[in-house]
Amino acid sequence: MSAGVTSSEELKIDWSLKEDPCRVADFQARIDRGELIEADDWLPHNYRVGMLRMAEHHANSEIVGALPEGEWITRAPSLLRKMALIAKVQDEVGHGQMLYRTSQDLGKSRDQMLRDLATGKTRYHNVFNYPAPTWADVAMIQWMVDGAAILNQKSLAEGSYGPYVRSMKRINMEEAFHFKSGEDMVLTLMGGTKRQKTMAQEAFDRWWGPCLMFFGPPDRESTKTGPFMTWRIKTATNDTLRQKFVDRFAPAALALGLKIHVAKKNADGLVACKADGTPDMIEDSEIRFDEKAGHWRFTQPDWDEFFRVIGGDGPCNKKRVGLRRFSYEQGQWVRKAVLGYAGLPPTRN
Ligand code: BYC
């Protein structure tokens, strides 16, 4: 492990910190020249912690992201779909391994990261706190969530931290396969029976809003985008990537015969029902191509819902974190046997 921060107290961004101005200026000049920064280089404290939090959040998202789809392995509709889904879920867990490795080199132990995830101290992507009640949800996750991830990660692959950039390149190749598999599943459903088309539309209504939120809060509310872009930890803003997503997926969804709705969600993450039992949603009247802007218009998602979900109060937060905690505790004897120490079960402070 490279020299770096080691205690939880030190793992905080501190904007008031003053570091050697010559070293900071040299570091920034390297970034501005497009050089890649490596794990054993000198890093400003906030760059190290910011990059660590990004990579750790990403690693957490990969292993928690494997859970909603993993639930469907035993229920996949054919052997071919089952094999593809097993491979996909395995890929996602592998991405998590790569990214925990990258994070470890930035100064936080893997055990601490797994404990922080299992005790709800750290986060993972909003989308994985929603349920996947039908096979069509698996299709939408692979098509739209993996599609959103590719758009985001392509921009992250142009970043400044070498180990993360190299992981992104490898991960993006695998995500392209996931996206193709998802596209094939959505095409099959939309080319199928009336029931299959309805299933696809219902799943699309569940995932459109969370996917718009995938890229993070609006730029005006994103505190880290400014400094992260200066250091090229991020190379595009949240709103820019969200717009790219809409430009790519709104016309594709319409061409497939899907309707884009603005939907109200209930506490279970499903589209809420009105008193008469019909879904509480309306067609998004904003959806159209704006010739002048050169982009598709859309209605912003419910940002209160986003902050609730990432704050721990989403439909599946308890279930997902509970399962991670269960796995951590179940794996304790393996860690003990391999590493020769008694890991304690995570406790919530
Ligand atoms: N969900 O200032 P901002 C996959 C938080 S997995 C939850 O814009 P930043 C897949 C954010 O952390 C791929 N939290 O932050 C796997 C921050 O919190 P703090 C996942 C979110 O860091 C399995 C606060 O909101 N990809 O594809 O500049 C199956 C303010 O936000 C979210 C990655 O992880 C969110 N969506 O940007 C299928 C990519 N958005 O720090 C598929 C790497 C924001 O103030 N990560 N927050 O407590 C990123 O690109 C960036 O970290 C984010 C946020 C865009 C997520």
Residues whose N, C-alpha, C, O or C-beta is under 5 A from the ligand:
A	BS01	BYC	M54 H57 H58 S61 E62 G65 A66 E92 R123 Y124 H125 N126 V145 D146 A149 M213 F214 F215 G216 P217 E221 S222 T223 K224 T225 I310
